[in-house]
């Protein structure tokens, strides 16, 4: 279990992100806060997260406007994984948030119990 300064990609207008940041601060976890819209996760980070999470669909913000309006539910079956990573790394609105990159681990979304397991 490593608390070593994880990167937290977040959006200030997202209540889930605000709750996650509040949780991190309450646990006194040092972290790098990164605005996901302006600086989406890299292709490398997304690929590693997919390996860790097991399913590329878990990387998507399926409730977001960009996902719905972009018809991503249908598109996912027609694109290669490399094309999907490229799209996700170009549009932070498509990435489920908060998106957390730790040392050898990832968290997507905010479920307090899951976060406790990674961060104590």
C-alpha positions as CSV (number, residue, x, y, z in Angstrom):
1,X,0.0,0.0,0.0
2,X,1.7,3.2,-1.2
3,X,0.6,6.7,-0.4
4,X,3.5,8.2,-2.3
5,X,2.1,11.4,-3.8
6,X,-0.5,10.0,-6.2
7,X,-1.6,12.1,-9.2
8,X,-5.3,13.0,-8.9
9,X,-6.9,14.0,-12.2
10,X,-10.1,15.9,-11.3
11,X,-12.6,18.4,-12.4
12,X,-13.6,21.2,-10.0
13,X,-17.2,21.1,-11.1
14,X,-17.6,17.5,-10.2
15,X,-19.0,16.8,-6.7
16,X,-17.5,13.3,-6.7
17,X,-14.1,14.8,-7.3
18,X,-14.6,17.4,-4.5
19,X,-15.6,14.5,-2.1
20,X,-12.5,12.6,-3.1
21,X,-10.2,15.6,-2.6
22,X,-11.8,16.2,0.8
23,X,-11.2,12.6,1.7
24,X,-7.5,12.8,0.7
25,X,-7.0,16.0,2.7
26,X,-8.8,14.4,5.8
27,X,-6.3,11.5,5.6
28,X,-3.4,13.9,5.1
29,X,-2.4,12.3,1.9
30,X,0.1,14.3,-0.2
31,X,-1.1,14.3,-3.8
32,X,-0.7,16.1,-7.1
33,X,-4.0,17.7,-8.1
34,X,-4.3,17.9,-11.9
35,X,-7.3,19.5,-13.8
36,X,-8.5,16.6,-16.1
37,X,-10.1,18.8,-18.7
38,X,-6.9,20.8,-19.3
39,X,-4.4,18.0,-18.7
40,X,-6.0,14.6,-19.4
41,X,-4.1,11.4,-18.4
42,X,-1.5,10.2,-20.8
43,X,-1.9,7.3,-23.1
44,X,0.7,5.4,-21.0
45,X,-1.2,6.1,-17.8
46,X,-4.5,5.0,-19.5
47,X,-3.0,1.8,-20.8
48,X,-1.6,0.9,-17.4
49,X,-4.9,1.7,-15.7
50,X,-6.7,-0.6,-18.2
51,X,-4.3,-3.4,-17.3
52,X,-4.9,-2.8,-13.6
53,X,-8.7,-2.4,-13.9
54,X,-9.1,-5.1,-16.6
55,X,-11.7,-3.4,-18.8
56,X,-11.2,-0.3,-21.0
57,X,-14.8,0.7,-20.5
58,X,-14.1,1.4,-16.8
59,X,-12.0,4.3,-18.0
60,X,-15.0,6.2,-19.5
61,X,-17.2,8.8,-17.8
62,X,-20.3,7.1,-19.2
63,X,-22.6,9.6,-17.6
64,X,-20.9,12.6,-19.2
65,X,-22.3,14.8,-22.0
66,X,-19.2,14.2,-24.2
67,X,-19.7,10.4,-23.9
68,X,-23.4,10.6,-24.7
69,X,-23.2,13.1,-27.5
70,X,-20.2,11.4,-29.0
71,X,-22.1,8.1,-29.2
72,X,-19.3,6.4,-27.4
73,X,-21.4,3.4,-26.4
74,X,-21.7,2.5,-30.1
75,X,-18.2,3.7,-31.1
76,X,-16.4,1.5,-28.6
77,X,-17.1,-1.6,-30.7
78,X,-15.6,0.0,-33.8
79,X,-12.4,1.5,-32.6
80,X,-9.1,-0.2,-31.8
81,X,-7.7,0.1,-28.2
82,X,-5.0,2.5,-29.5
83,X,-7.7,4.7,-31.1
84,X,-9.6,4.7,-27.8
85,X,-6.5,5.6,-25.7
86,X,-5.8,8.5,-28.1
87,X,-9.3,9.8,-27.8
88,X,-9.3,9.5,-24.0
89,X,-5.9,11.3,-23.7
90,X,-7.2,14.1,-26.0
91,X,-10.5,14.7,-24.1
92,X,-10.4,14.6,-20.3
93,X,-14.2,14.9,-20.3
94,X,-14.4,11.3,-21.5
95,X,-12.3,10.0,-18.6
96,X,-14.0,8.8,-15.5
97,X,-13.0,10.9,-12.6
98,X,-11.4,11.3,-10.3
99,X,-8.7,9.3,-12.1
100,X,-5.9,8.5,-9.7
101,X,-2.4,7.3,-10.6
102,X,-0.5,5.8,-7.7
103,X,2.8,3.9,-7.6
104,X,1.7,0.7,-9.3
105,X,-2.1,1.2,-8.7
106,X,-5.0,3.2,-10.0
107,X,-8.4,4.4,-8.7
108,X,-11.2,5.5,-11.0
109,X,-14.2,7.2,-9.5
110,X,-14.6,7.6,-5.7
111,X,-15.7,4.7,-3.5
112,X,-14.5,5.4,0.0
113,X,-14.0,1.8,0.9
114,X,-11.9,1.1,-2.2
115,X,-9.8,4.3,-1.4
116,X,-9.3,3.2,2.2
117,X,-7.8,-0.1,0.8
118,X,-5.2,1.9,-1.2
119,X,-4.6,4.9,1.0
120,X,-5.3,3.7,4.5
